């Protein structure tokens, strides 16, 4: 970890040295001005569905460590819940949220035409992995989190030789009363996974899943709790939170399906009516910076920046076969699959 930070610091120093002295002075003056303005505002409020609560708090704490005097108010929930909270704020004409981070890209597609996002380019946006650039050509929202949905399991309950190797194998009748999933009506991760499974295998996939009586939580992270408790033995779950739990001594493992792990890219945007616009810009840029990628790795999330190794037990995204619906498919598909899900599963 220290070596990696040293290399990053060296690279940053080399890049800075390449600038003309006058440009360096201007850059440092602008950064100082932004930080001072943000310190006068004193706080930033972050509505986020990225990660679990512990990781989100870890990001907030890292921000406050880098910028003493600016409090990061972290409000973490599932994607649909934080979206509802933001919608309630907007209907009431209040500006409680400064930075909005959802796992449902459809939220941004819906909100962007209403003019509620600030168009601004974070300096660190130029440095992220190429696959995470250009999500919004108009620069109103940016990828600030990436993760994988895989097949996850309890090692004490399932033999490695018996593990499913693909998504259709997860619906095999032999897994009756053993599978755990989240809910597309609450989780953007789950909603996107359901859209992609429907695209690949039709709604019959979920009729087969229904037949084996899955345990349905809300957040995709609920699957980790269910595996740890032994209530269920296998799941469609998050790579990151599962590996984080395994690192704490829990007997959990991850399978990268042969037909593809679902790649989730999750955006963030600054609200145009932010009461703390300078702190919001600072925080938005921080989400795409090296310190945050270090926090991501610490909590088993995938780093956004190239050259940073993934957490122990995880494969680099470049080495994983990934699948993902288009933004248009997500936008139109999630409302459709929420209805289909409730019709099929009754919840």
QUIRAMO-V598412 format. One line per field, one symbol per residue. ss: DSSP state (h for helix, s for strand, l for the rest). A space follows every 50 residues. Layout:
ss->???
This chain:
ss->lhhhhhhhhhhhhhhhhlllhhhhhhhhhhhhhhhhhhhhhlssssssll llhhhhhhhhhhhhhhllllssssssllhhhhhhhhhhhhhhllllllss slllhhhhhhhhllllslllllhhhhhslhhhlllllllllsssssssss sssslllllhhhlllllhhhhlhhhlllsssllllllhhhhhhhhhhhhh hllhhhhhhhhlllsslllllhhhhhhhhllllssssshhhhhhhhhlll lsssslllllssssssssssslllllhhhhhhhhhhhllhhhhhhhhhll llllslllllllllllhhhllsslllhhhhhhhhhhhhhhhhhhhll
